[in-house]
Amino acid sequence: MPRELSLAEIFQLGYYWETKILLTAIKLDLFSALDSRSFSSSELANRLTLHDRSLSLLLNALVAMRVLAKHDGQFTNSSVAQQYLVKTNPEYVGNLLILHDSEWENWGKIEDTIRTGTSPVRQHVFETNPEMGANVLAVLDRIGRGSGVNLAKYLQLDEVEHLVDIGGGAGTNAIACCQEYPHLKATVFDLPQTLHVTERYIKDVGLEDRISLKPGDFNADSLGGPYDLALMSDILHYQDHQTNAALVGKVFTHLQGNGRLVIKDRFLDPGRTSPAWTTAFAVHIMVNTEHGDCFTTQEAMDWMVTAGFQSVTELETRAIVQGTKA
Ligand SMILES: C[S@@+](CC[C@H](N)C(=O)[O-])C[C@H]1O[C@@H](n2cnc3c(N)ncnc32)[C@H](O)[C@@H]1O
């Protein structure tokens, strides 16, 4: 049994102040303005046309949060802020946090959502704001590069000739698989607005001749094929149970006779109270998508079995499930 929370910890959980302080600093791009220099609050306020006193309070809090340092009234980036929150740095992750900041209004409506069951949004970010979607995919791509290689090795694709990455985003997994298996061809199926981004990433690594792009809505349009393997990575939590069951059934018809479907997602334990991050993510996805949800691996496996897949297994706990057509 985990130990009980103290009152201090309950209060701590209730303070979202630091979250909004950090997100606002990223939105104002304070870290890029500082870069490797040091400025007083008024110097920074002048540079960014901000209100000096208000900014100074924010900067002091960021120092207390260990995101910035302060010496003799001069503020500097901490090394982690310098590495990840300065826009010109290749490891910049601010765009993912800016997405969270843009969802602030939706979180403000969570009480209504819990009362009515209706989310404040009708479409997800990849549909409503392709530019922000592209920025988010850039961060996901950077984070996913390492795990993409591991996934490619793990899936053992020696016998696979053609895979389709459904909702493949920046092409991170398709690229990793093609780099790992030189004989492999891949198709990235995604919304047309997303594929503009994907095309750039594929060109950057020189895989245009092996990775093709297929634009469409995976719920409404033909997926092409038949393919030897279909991958669905981090897409099913944007949709409800029935839509996912229907999509898995549709994918079945786009596979070769001995084809495989691999679903990678953030799955919940059967009791749905862990992993902790995923339980909070489920609330996030409820508030910020029309019908999004998090599911258990058993639910994903049930979609596969109902669709006709065999040898359905949980390949990696709470992360990857797989089924074969024959
Ligand atoms: C969170 S990203 C996942 C990207 C990639 N699979 C990965 O694991 O990094 C979700 C992707 O699903 C795509 N997507 C969402 N709804 C879609 C739809 N109805 N049809 C096609 N693609 C969709 C988005 O454009 C986006 O690229």
Ligand as a Chemical Component Dictionary entry (heavy atoms), coordinates in Angstrom:
data_LIG
# 
_chem_comp.id                   LIG 
_chem_comp.type                 NON-POLYMER 
_chem_comp.pdbx_formal_charge   0 
_chem_comp.three_letter_code    LIG 
# 
loop_
_chem_comp_atom.comp_id 
_chem_comp_atom.atom_id 
_chem_comp_atom.alt_atom_id 
_chem_comp_atom.type_symbol 
_chem_comp_atom.charge 
_chem_comp_atom.model_Cartn_x 
_chem_comp_atom.model_Cartn_y 
_chem_comp_atom.model_Cartn_z 
_chem_comp_atom.pdbx_ordinal 
LIG C1  C1  C 0  0.427  12.078 -31.187 1  
LIG S1  S1  S 1  0.715  12.018 -32.900 2  
LIG C2  C2  C 0  1.505  10.440 -33.027 3  
LIG C3  C3  C 0  2.528  10.442 -34.116 4  
LIG C4  C4  C 0  3.314  9.134  -34.272 5  
LIG N1  N1  N 0  2.462  8.001  -34.525 6  
LIG C5  C5  C 0  4.203  8.895  -33.084 7  
LIG O1  O1  O 0  4.009  7.879  -32.378 8  
LIG O2  O2  O -1 5.107  9.701  -32.839 9  
LIG C6  C6  C 0  -0.903 11.681 -33.577 10 
LIG C7  C7  C 0  -0.923 11.679 -35.105 11 
LIG O3  O3  O 0  -2.194 11.200 -35.546 12 
LIG C8  C8  C 0  -2.578 11.976 -36.666 13 
LIG N2  N2  N 0  -4.041 11.888 -36.794 14 
LIG C9  C9  C 0  -4.953 12.225 -35.856 15 
LIG N3  N3  N 0  -6.202 11.984 -36.306 16 
LIG C10 C10 C 0  -6.065 11.477 -37.561 17 
LIG C11 C11 C 0  -6.993 11.016 -38.539 18 
LIG N4  N4  N 0  -8.323 11.035 -38.303 19 
LIG N5  N5  N 0  -6.510 10.519 -39.703 20 
LIG C12 C12 C 0  -5.171 10.489 -39.934 21 
LIG N6  N6  N 0  -4.243 10.906 -39.030 22 
LIG C13 C13 C 0  -4.687 11.398 -37.862 23 
LIG C14 C14 C 0  -2.069 13.363 -36.360 24 
LIG O4  O4  O 0  -1.980 14.176 -37.519 25 
LIG C15 C15 C 0  -0.727 13.064 -35.728 26 
LIG O5  O5  O 0  0.293  12.991 -36.677 27 
# 
loop_
_chem_comp_bond.comp_id 
_chem_comp_bond.atom_id_1 
_chem_comp_bond.atom_id_2 
_chem_comp_bond.value_order 
_chem_comp_bond.pdbx_ordinal 
LIG C1  S1  SING 1  
LIG S1  C2  SING 2  
LIG S1  C6  SING 3  
LIG C2  C3  SING 4  
LIG C3  C4  SING 5  
LIG C4  N1  SING 6  
LIG C4  C5  SING 7  
LIG C5  O1  DOUB 8  
LIG C5  O2  SING 9  
LIG C6  C7  SING 10 
LIG C7  O3  SING 11 
LIG C7  C15 SING 12 
LIG O3  C8  SING 13 
LIG C8  N2  SING 14 
LIG C8  C14 SING 15 
LIG N2  C9  SING 16 
LIG N2  C13 SING 17 
LIG C9  N3  DOUB 18 
LIG N3  C10 SING 19 
LIG C10 C11 SING 20 
LIG C10 C13 DOUB 21 
LIG C11 N4  SING 22 
LIG C11 N5  DOUB 23 
LIG N5  C12 SING 24 
LIG C12 N6  DOUB 25 
LIG N6  C13 SING 26 
LIG C14 O4  SING 27 
LIG C14 C15 SING 28 
LIG C15 O5  SING 29 
# 
